Amino acid sequence: MIINETQTKQEQDMELLTQFLSTRSYKMREELVLRHVSLIHFVLGRLGVSAEIGMDYEDLVHQGLLGLIDAVDRYNPDYGTQFSTYATVRIRGKVLDYLRSMDWLSRTARHRSKKIKKAIQEITNQTNRPPNEQEISEYLGIDLDKVHQGLLDSNKVIVSLDALVN
């Protein structure tokens, strides 16, 4: 592909995308992906993830790369969106799906646990003492069994048997 050096990056991207969409060339696909890898790091930064977390960051980058490849394959300029906007949404979705799949708590359990923690904080602020389970149940209007389960879920911790202990 010949790129005119006076064209802006956005114009070059549109030209490359147009050529890719007409030919579906693997070489152009690779070039598109490589030109937009920085979007992956941008999305991870917006999600509050940095390279300081180590190996997990690389896993998230790989998921972002899969999202970027998927964006290149599925992009349709007829919808009127810029490729970078579409790719950002696909990358973010892929990363969030991966993070959700790694979570050992269901979304319902996670939501219930957060509600209970918030209720504990609010009741404590009102009464100047920690509430008992019955007070939490009445405050939220849910069964005492669900409060018990939510408290159990929020106190679970996963520990790696391979991790070093201080």
Beta strands, then each sheet from edge to edge (+ up, - down):
end
